[in-house]
Amino acid sequence: MANILWAIETVSAVLLIILILLHSPKGDGIGGIGGASHVFASQKSAEKGLNKLTGIVCAVFVVCAFLIGFGIVK
């Protein structure tokens, strides 16, 4: 069980890094990458979805770190 948690934590850590790097401080968001702004209906919906996904991945990472760190799962 601990190996599964380590795998989930590793994957969520990599995803979290990628998702955070996708956020744009100037509001371009995902659309600023390669000029793909026309892919999404609006920038606001793209940023809203990215924020929600980042929060979910962050929660998964924190829960896994808590379970592994306190030795609840062995």
C-alpha positions in Angstrom: 0.0 0.0 0.0 2.8 2.4 0.8 4.4 1.8 -2.7 1.1 2.8 -4.3 1.0 6.0 -2.2 4.6 6.8 -3.2 3.7 6.4 -6.8 0.6 8.6 -6.5 2.6 11.2 -4.6 5.3 11.2 -7.3 2.9 11.5 -10.1 0.9 14.3 -8.3 4.2 16.2 -7.6 5.2 16.2 -11.3 1.6 17.2 -12.3 1.6 19.9 -9.7 4.8 21.4 -11.0 3.5 21.3 -14.6 0.2 22.8 -13.7 1.8 25.6 -11.7 4.1 26.4 -14.5 1.1 26.6 -16.9 -0.3 29.5 -14.8 0.6 32.8 -16.3 1.2 35.9 -14.1 -0.1 38.1 -16.9 -3.4 36.3 -17.5 -2.4 34.5 -20.7 -2.8 31.2 -19.0 -2.7 28.1 -21.3 -3.5 30.2 -24.3 -0.1 31.8 -24.2 1.6 28.5 -25.1 2.1 28.2 -28.8 -0.7 30.7 -29.6 -3.4 28.2 -28.7 -5.7 30.8 -27.3 -8.4 29.9 -29.9 -8.7 26.4 -28.5 -10.7 27.5 -25.5 -14.0 29.3 -25.6 -12.6 32.0 -23.3 -9.5 32.6 -21.3 -11.4 32.9 -18.1 -12.9 29.4 -18.5 -9.4 28.0 -19.2 -7.9 29.7 -16.1 -10.9 28.6 -14.0 -10.4 25.0 -15.1 -6.7 25.2 -14.5 -7.2 26.6 -11.0 -9.6 23.8 -10.2 -7.4 21.1 -11.5 -4.4 22.5 -9.7 -6.3 22.6 -6.4 -7.4 18.9 -6.8 -3.9 17.7 -7.6 -2.6 19.8 -4.6 -5.1 18.1 -2.3 -4.1 14.7 -3.5 -0.4 15.5 -2.9 -1.0 16.8 0.6 -3.1 13.8 1.6 -0.5 11.4 0.3 2.3 13.3 2.1 0.3 13.3 5.3 -0.4 9.5 5.1 3.2 8.7 4.3 4.8 11.2 6.7 2.9 10.1 9.8 3.2 6.4 9.0 -0.5 5.8 8.9 0.0 3.4 5.9 2.6 0.8 6.2 
